[in-house]
Amino acid sequence: MHLVSKLKILRLGSCRLTTDDVRALGEALEAIPELEELSLSWNSRVGGNLPLILQKFQKGSKIHTLELVDCDLTSEDGTFVGDLLPMMQNLEVLDLSINRNIGASLNSIAQGLRSTSNLKVLKLHSCGLSQDSVRLLDAAFRYLCELKNLDLSCNKELGGGFEDSSAQLAALEHLEVLDLHQCSLTAADVASLTQVIPLLSSLQELDLSANRKMGSSSENLLSRLRFLPALRSLLVNGCALESETFAALAEASAYLPALEIVDLSWNKCVGGNLKLLLEMLKFLAALRVLRLSSCALVTEDVALLASVIQAGHLAKLQKLDLSYNDSICDAGWAIFCQNVGFLKELSELDISLRPSTSRDCGRWFRHLLRAVSKLSKITEIGMKRWILPTSQEEELEHFQQDHRGSIHFDLGEGQ
């Protein structure tokens, strides 16, 4: 390291560092005072030994990115990080994700965060955070005026913490990404977030997925998303939405012209009600990704989707997921396949069946082949558990020869 004293980026992710390596690394960092980015992610021996590595930073450093993902950090390591943060005035990115023991030392970390006014990215995914953690972080948010990306996802004990502790979240006026998926959000959390999230006018990506308790209580929150004109990505898959909440979301989407990614998968209420959203798709000219997996879609839904496609309202769509919707009959698939050729930008299509079922392909498969032959950008078609009779297997073989295998048909292990 003495020979590269001007080194600015050092990444040692997933290198199986030993305790001796960690000790040696701490000494080596003394020789590279210009270091700006350090990543030690996925090295379990870092846990319990973090002070040995970062001891030089106690004198101050130029570090702007510190990544310690899945390092088996202890609560003592978390306390050390908290004490160290005030020395890291240039820090912009801090990722402590998948260190489940640091939740116990969040008080120290939150105190340290008050001194990192330049921080732009804070990731605490799966860190064992609790309800009390929300209060501690909320007190720190007022000092993080430059924060753009906040990830608190996969902290299942967080549920209930936002009820009385989210007011300062609104102070993050530059926040662009908010990830709260799989946080066991309660109805009270949703009510509190309803007052805050619409005030984050710079928000571009919002992930609330896998919070099943919010389904019946999120109508007001989803309705008020209309106040987020910059929103590009909305993930609410697996939220047990109900008809009223889905209707509120459909209405709000008309006010989100920048929306590019929508994931409604695993919300059964969409089935039979897709027309509510399709009316609004006419306004979503920028939509690139639409995921409707396991939404209990019926034949009428895909027929309406086909009409919207034919009208040219989804001209920029690149990825479409209709998998695990086994209630669509062959006539519905035929109508859809006859119109999918209008999606000129489409690169991925998934119409796979559930793992527990299988069906013979109908005559619609010929329409699908004819349609995708006109799509120059498509590379992947998911068709798991659809069974091709011999005649259709031959058609597919000829198709693949003509297109030199440029399109991958994923039929699963059966074929």
C-alpha positions as CSV (number, residue, x, y, z in Angstrom):
1,M,0.0,0.0,0.0
2,H,3.0,2.3,0.5
3,L,3.5,2.0,-3.3
4,V,0.0,3.2,-4.0
5,S,-0.3,6.0,-1.5
6,K,-2.7,8.0,-3.8
7,L,-5.2,5.1,-4.0
8,K,-8.7,6.5,-3.8
9,I,-10.9,3.3,-4.2
10,L,-10.4,0.0,-2.4
11,R,-12.9,-2.8,-2.8
12,L,-12.4,-6.1,-1.1
13,G,-16.0,-7.5,-1.2
14,S,-16.4,-11.2,-0.6
15,C,-12.6,-11.9,-0.3
16,R,-12.8,-14.3,2.7
17,L,-10.6,-12.0,4.8
18,T,-9.2,-13.7,7.9
19,T,-8.6,-12.0,11.2
20,D,-4.9,-11.6,10.3
21,D,-5.9,-10.0,7.0
22,V,-8.2,-7.6,8.8
23,R,-5.4,-6.6,11.2
24,A,-3.0,-6.1,8.4
25,L,-5.5,-4.0,6.4
26,G,-5.9,-1.6,9.3
27,E,-2.2,-1.0,9.3
28,A,-2.2,-0.7,5.5
29,L,-4.8,2.0,5.5
30,E,-2.4,4.3,7.3
31,A,-0.4,4.4,4.0
32,I,-3.3,5.6,1.8
33,P,-4.6,8.9,3.3
34,E,-6.3,9.8,0.0
35,L,-8.7,6.9,0.2
36,E,-12.3,8.0,-0.7
37,E,-14.2,4.7,-1.1
38,L,-13.8,1.6,1.0
39,S,-15.9,-1.6,0.6
40,L,-15.4,-4.6,2.8
41,S,-18.8,-6.2,2.3
42,W,-19.4,-9.9,2.7
43,N,-16.4,-10.6,4.9
44,S,-17.6,-12.0,8.1
45,R,-14.3,-11.6,9.9
46,V,-14.7,-7.9,9.8
47,G,-17.3,-8.3,12.5
48,G,-15.8,-7.9,16.0
49,N,-12.7,-6.4,14.5
50,L,-13.9,-3.2,12.9
51,P,-11.9,-0.9,15.2
52,L,-8.7,-2.6,14.0
53,I,-9.5,-1.6,10.4
54,L,-10.9,1.9,10.8
55,Q,-8.8,3.1,13.7
56,K,-7.0,5.6,11.5
57,F,-10.3,7.3,10.6
58,Q,-10.5,8.5,14.2
59,K,-8.1,11.2,13.1
60,G,-10.4,12.2,10.3
61,S,-10.4,11.0,6.7
62,K,-11.5,11.8,3.1
63,I,-13.7,8.7,2.9
64,H,-17.0,9.5,1.1
65,T,-18.2,5.9,0.7
66,L,-18.2,3.2,3.4
67,E,-19.8,-0.2,2.6
68,L,-19.9,-2.9,5.3
69,V,-22.7,-5.1,4.0
70,D,-23.1,-8.6,5.7
71,C,-19.9,-8.3,7.7
72,D,-21.3,-9.9,10.8
73,L,-20.9,-6.6,12.7
74,T,-21.5,-6.8,16.5
75,S,-23.3,-4.2,18.6
76,E,-19.9,-3.1,19.7
77,D,-18.9,-2.5,16.1
78,G,-22.1,-0.5,15.7
79,T,-21.2,1.7,18.7
80,F,-17.7,2.2,17.2
81,V,-19.3,3.3,13.9
82,G,-21.4,5.8,15.8
83,D,-18.4,7.3,17.6
84,L,-16.5,7.3,14.3
85,L,-19.1,9.1,12.2
86,P,-18.3,12.7,13.5
87,M,-14.7,12.2,12.2
88,M,-16.0,11.4,8.7
89,Q,-17.1,14.8,7.5
90,N,-16.9,13.9,3.9
91,L,-19.1,10.8,4.2
92,E,-21.8,10.6,1.5
93,V,-22.6,6.8,1.3
94,L,-23.0,4.6,4.4
95,D,-24.2,1.0,3.9
96,L,-24.5,-1.2,6.9
97,S,-27.1,-3.6,5.5
98,I,-27.5,-7.2,6.7
99,N,-25.8,-6.7,10.0
100,R,-28.6,-7.9,12.3
101,N,-26.8,-7.1,15.5
102,I,-26.3,-3.4,15.1
103,G,-29.9,-2.6,15.8
104,A,-28.9,-2.8,19.5
105,S,-26.4,0.1,19.0
106,L,-28.5,2.3,16.9
107,N,-28.6,4.9,19.5
108,S,-24.9,5.5,19.0
109,I,-25.2,5.4,15.2
110,A,-28.1,7.8,15.2
111,Q,-26.1,10.2,17.4
112,G,-23.2,10.0,15.0
113,L,-25.4,10.6,12.0
114,R,-26.2,14.1,13.3
115,S,-22.6,15.0,12.3
116,T,-22.8,13.7,8.8
117,S,-24.6,16.6,7.1
118,N,-23.2,15.6,3.6
119,L,-24.7,12.1,3.7
120,K,-26.6,11.2,0.6
121,V,-27.2,7.5,0.9
122,L,-28.1,5.6,4.1
123,K,-28.8,1.9,3.9
124,L,-29.8,-0.1,7.0
125,H,-31.6,-3.0,5.2
126,S,-32.1,-6.0,7.5
127,C,-30.2,-4.6,10.5
128,G,-32.5,-5.8,13.3
129,L,-34.1,-2.4,13.7
130,S,-37.0,-2.0,16.2
131,Q,-39.9,0.4,16.8
132,D,-37.6,2.5,19.0
133,S,-35.1,2.7,16.1
134,V,-37.6,4.8,14.1
135,R,-37.7,7.4,16.9
136,L,-33.8,7.5,17.1
137,L,-33.5,7.9,13.3
138,D,-36.3,10.4,13.1
139,A,-34.4,12.6,15.5
140,A,-31.3,12.4,13.2
141,F,-33.2,13.2,10.0
142,R,-33.3,16.9,10.6
143,Y,-29.5,16.9,10.3
144,L,-29.4,14.9,7.0
145,C,-30.7,17.6,4.7
146,E,-28.8,16.2,1.7
147,L,-30.0,12.6,2.0
148,K,-31.3,11.2,-1.3
149,N,-31.6,7.5,-0.6
150,L,-33.0,5.9,2.5
151,D,-33.3,2.1,2.8
152,L,-34.9,0.7,6.0
153,S,-36.3,-2.4,4.4
154,C,-36.5,-6.0,5.8
155,N,-36.6,-4.9,9.4
156,K,-39.7,-6.7,10.5
157,E,-39.7,-5.4,14.0
158,L,-40.0,-1.8,12.7
159,G,-43.8,-2.1,12.4
160,G,-45.6,0.3,14.7
161,G,-42.5,2.6,15.0
162,F,-43.7,5.2,12.5
163,E,-47.0,5.9,14.4
164,D,-45.5,8.7,16.5
165,S,-42.0,9.1,15.0
166,S,-42.0,10.2,11.4
167,A,-42.4,13.9,11.5
168,Q,-38.8,14.7,10.7
169,L,-38.9,12.4,7.6
170,A,-40.6,15.3,5.9
171,A,-37.4,17.3,6.4
172,L,-35.6,15.2,3.8
173,E,-36.7,17.5,1.0
174,H,-34.1,16.0,-1.4
175,L,-35.0,12.4,-0.8
176,E,-35.4,10.5,-4.1
177,V,-35.5,6.9,-2.9
178,L,-37.5,5.5,0.1
179,D,-37.4,1.7,0.6
180,L,-39.7,0.4,3.4
181,H,-40.5,-3.0,1.9
182,Q,-41.1,-5.9,4.4
183,C,-41.2,-3.7,7.5
184,S,-44.5,-5.0,8.9
185,L,-46.1,-1.6,8.6
186,T,-49.3,-1.3,10.6
187,A,-52.4,0.7,9.9
188,A,-51.1,3.3,12.4
189,D,-47.8,3.5,10.5
190,V,-49.6,4.0,7.2
191,A,-51.7,6.8,8.7
192,S,-48.6,8.6,9.9
193,L,-46.7,8.1,6.6
194,T,-49.8,9.4,4.8
195,Q,-49.0,12.8,6.3
196,V,-45.3,12.7,5.5
197,I,-44.7,10.9,2.2
198,P,-46.7,13.3,0.0
199,L,-44.5,16.1,1.3
200,L,-41.3,14.5,-0.2
201,S,-41.7,16.3,-3.5
202,S,-38.4,15.0,-4.9
203,L,-39.3,11.4,-4.4
204,Q,-38.6,9.2,-7.4
205,E,-38.7,5.6,-6.1
206,L,-41.1,4.3,-3.4
207,D,-41.1,0.7,-2.3
208,L,-43.8,-0.4,0.2
209,S,-44.0,-4.0,-1.0
210,A,-44.5,-7.0,1.3
211,N,-46.4,-5.0,4.0
212,R,-49.6,-7.1,4.1
213,K,-51.1,-5.2,7.0
214,M,-51.3,-1.9,5.0
215,G,-53.7,-3.3,2.4
216,S,-57.0,-2.0,3.9
217,S,-55.6,1.2,5.4
218,S,-53.6,2.6,2.6
219,E,-56.4,4.3,0.6
220,N,-55.5,7.8,1.7
221,L,-51.8,7.2,1.3
222,L,-52.1,5.9,-2.3
223,S,-54.5,8.6,-3.2
224,R,-52.1,11.3,-2.0
225,L,-49.3,10.0,-4.2
226,R,-50.6,12.4,-6.8
227,F,-48.5,15.0,-5.0
228,L,-45.3,13.3,-6.1
229,P,-44.9,14.4,-9.7
230,A,-41.3,13.1,-10.0
231,L,-42.3,9.5,-8.9
232,R,-40.7,7.0,-11.4
233,S,-41.0,3.7,-9.5
234,L,-43.9,2.5,-7.4
235,L,-43.7,-1.0,-5.8
236,V,-46.7,-2.2,-3.8
237,N,-46.6,-5.9,-4.6
238,G,-47.8,-8.2,-1.9
239,C,-49.6,-5.5,0.1
240,A,-53.0,-7.2,0.2
241,L,-54.6,-4.2,-1.4
242,E,-58.4,-4.1,-1.5
243,S,-60.7,-2.8,-4.2
244,E,-61.0,0.7,-2.6
245,T,-57.3,1.1,-2.2
246,F,-56.6,-0.1,-5.7
247,A,-59.2,2.3,-7.0
248,A,-57.4,5.2,-5.1
249,L,-54.1,4.2,-6.6
250,A,-55.5,4.0,-10.1
251,E,-57.0,7.5,-9.8
252,A,-53.7,8.9,-8.4
253,S,-51.7,7.4,-11.3
254,A,-53.2,9.9,-13.7
255,Y,-51.2,12.6,-11.9
256,L,-47.9,10.7,-12.2
257,P,-46.6,11.4,-15.7
258,A,-43.0,10.3,-14.9
259,L,-44.0,6.8,-13.7
260,E,-41.8,4.2,-15.4
261,I,-42.1,1.1,-13.1
262,V,-45.3,-0.2,-11.5
263,D,-45.4,-3.5,-9.6
264,L,-48.9,-4.6,-8.4
265,S,-48.1,-8.3,-8.2
266,W,-49.7,-10.6,-5.6
267,N,-52.6,-8.2,-5.0
268,K,-55.7,-10.3,-5.8
269,C,-58.0,-7.3,-5.9
270,V,-56.5,-6.3,-9.3
271,G,-58.3,-9.3,-10.9
272,G,-61.6,-8.1,-12.5
273,N,-60.7,-4.5,-11.7
274,L,-57.8,-3.9,-14.0
275,K,-60.0,-1.6,-16.1
276,L,-59.6,1.0,-13.3
277,L,-55.9,1.1,-13.9
278,L,-56.0,0.7,-17.7
279,E,-58.0,3.9,-18.0
280,M,-55.1,5.7,-16.3
281,L,-52.5,3.9,-18.4
282,K,-53.4,6.3,-21.2
283,F,-51.6,9.0,-19.2
284,L,-48.5,6.9,-18.3
285,A,-46.6,7.5,-21.5
286,A,-43.3,6.8,-19.8
287,L,-44.2,3.4,-18.4
288,R,-41.4,0.8,-19.0
289,V,-42.1,-2.0,-16.5
290,L,-45.5,-3.3,-15.6
291,R,-45.7,-6.3,-13.2
292,L,-49.1,-8.0,-12.6
293,S,-48.0,-11.5,-11.4
294,S,-50.5,-13.5,-9.4
295,C,-53.2,-10.8,-9.5
296,A,-56.1,-13.2,-10.2
297,L,-56.5,-11.6,-13.7
298,V,-59.4,-12.8,-15.7
299,T,-60.0,-13.0,-19.5
300,E,-61.7,-9.6,-19.5
301,D,-58.6,-8.0,-17.9
302,V,-56.2,-9.2,-20.6
303,A,-58.7,-8.3,-23.3
304,L,-58.8,-4.7,-22.0
305,L,-55.0,-4.7,-21.7
306,A,-54.9,-5.8,-25.4
307,S,-57.1,-2.9,-26.4
308,V,-54.8,-0.4,-24.5
309,I,-51.8,-1.9,-26.2
310,Q,-53.4,-1.7,-29.6
311,A,-54.3,2.0,-29.0
312,G,-50.5,2.7,-28.5
313,H,-50.7,3.8,-24.9
314,L,-47.9,1.5,-23.8
315,A,-45.5,2.3,-26.6
316,K,-42.4,2.4,-24.3
317,L,-43.2,-0.7,-22.3
318,Q,-40.1,-3.0,-22.0
319,K,-41.0,-5.6,-19.4
320,L,-44.4,-7.1,-18.9
321,D,-45.1,-9.7,-16.2
322,L,-48.5,-11.5,-16.4
323,S,-47.3,-14.8,-14.8
324,Y,-49.3,-16.9,-12.3
325,N,-52.7,-15.7,-13.6
326,D,-54.1,-19.2,-14.3
327,S,-57.8,-18.0,-14.7
328,I,-57.2,-16.5,-18.2
329,C,-58.7,-18.8,-20.8
330,D,-57.3,-19.6,-24.2
331,A,-59.5,-16.9,-25.9
332,G,-58.0,-14.3,-23.6
333,W,-54.5,-15.3,-24.4
334,A,-55.3,-15.3,-28.1
335,I,-56.6,-11.7,-27.9
336,F,-53.5,-10.6,-26.0
337,C,-51.0,-12.4,-28.3
338,Q,-52.6,-10.9,-31.4
339,N,-51.9,-7.4,-30.0
340,V,-48.6,-7.9,-28.2
341,G,-46.8,-7.1,-31.4
342,F,-47.7,-3.4,-30.9
343,L,-45.2,-3.2,-28.0
344,K,-42.2,-2.4,-30.2
345,E,-39.9,-1.7,-27.2
346,L,-40.7,-5.0,-25.4
347,S,-37.7,-7.0,-24.3
348,E,-39.2,-9.4,-21.6
349,L,-42.6,-11.1,-21.4
350,D,-43.6,-13.6,-18.7
351,I,-46.8,-15.6,-18.9
352,S,-45.7,-18.5,-16.8
353,L,-48.2,-20.6,-14.9
354,R,-48.1,-21.3,-11.2
355,P,-45.8,-24.1,-10.0
356,S,-48.8,-26.2,-9.0
357,T,-50.5,-26.2,-12.4
358,S,-49.7,-27.0,-16.1
359,R,-51.8,-26.6,-19.3
360,D,-51.5,-27.3,-22.9
361,C,-50.8,-24.3,-25.1
362,G,-53.8,-23.3,-27.2
363,R,-53.8,-22.1,-30.8
364,W,-52.8,-18.7,-29.4
365,F,-49.2,-19.9,-29.4
366,R,-49.0,-19.4,-33.1
367,H,-50.2,-15.8,-32.7
368,L,-47.5,-15.3,-30.1
369,L,-44.8,-16.5,-32.5
370,R,-46.1,-14.3,-35.2
371,A,-46.2,-11.3,-32.9
372,V,-42.7,-11.6,-31.4
373,S,-41.2,-12.1,-34.8
374,K,-42.0,-8.4,-35.3
375,L,-40.4,-7.3,-32.0
376,S,-36.8,-6.5,-32.6
377,K,-35.8,-6.0,-29.0
378,I,-37.4,-9.0,-27.3
379,T,-35.0,-11.5,-25.8
380,E,-36.9,-13.4,-23.1
381,I,-40.3,-15.0,-22.9
382,G,-41.3,-16.9,-19.7
383,M,-43.7,-19.8,-20.4
384,K,-43.0,-22.2,-17.5
385,R,-45.5,-25.1,-17.2
386,W,-47.1,-24.4,-20.5
387,I,-47.0,-27.7,-22.4
388,L,-46.3,-27.7,-26.1
389,P,-47.9,-30.4,-28.3
390,T,-45.5,-32.0,-30.9
391,S,-46.8,-29.7,-33.7
392,Q,-46.1,-26.6,-31.6
393,E,-42.7,-27.8,-30.6
394,E,-41.9,-28.1,-34.3
395,E,-43.2,-24.6,-34.9
396,L,-41.0,-23.3,-32.1
397,E,-38.0,-25.1,-33.4
398,H,-38.4,-23.6,-36.9
399,F,-38.9,-20.2,-35.3
400,Q,-35.7,-20.5,-33.3
401,Q,-33.8,-21.5,-36.4
402,D,-35.1,-18.5,-38.3
403,H,-34.2,-16.1,-35.5
404,R,-30.9,-17.8,-34.7
405,G,-32.0,-18.4,-31.1
406,S,-32.0,-14.7,-30.3
407,I,-35.2,-15.1,-28.3
408,H,-35.2,-17.4,-25.3
409,F,-38.4,-19.3,-24.5
410,D,-38.2,-20.4,-20.9
411,L,-40.5,-23.5,-20.7
412,G,-39.0,-24.7,-17.4
413,E,-37.6,-28.1,-16.7
414,G,-40.5,-30.0,-18.3
415,Q,-39.5,-29.2,-21.8
